[in-house]
Amino acid sequence: MPHTVAGRNRIVYERGQDRFSWAVELDNGMVVEVLGDVSPGFLEELGGMVARGLDERAAFIGKEREDSVGVPSGILRGRK
């Protein structure tokens, strides 16, 4: 199996248990559970950690606009 595959995160709220499940649905149709029985508090804290990590990365790469994305540095080599 390749080290990199394509897919999407899927987080599902399970109302009866007031819990979430987190899975990855791969483009080939396979679904892989990442975590089950996840509490709302855990998910909130995880979301905050992800947001802080992305903010740190944005500052590191010099991202200033909300709609900007990272640009491979190879595109800019030799252009000044």
Protein Blocks (a to p, Z undefined) as FASTA:
>chain_A
ZZbdcddddddddfknopaddddddfkopacdfbghiafklmmmmmmmmmmmmmmmmmmn
opabfkbccddfklmgopZZ
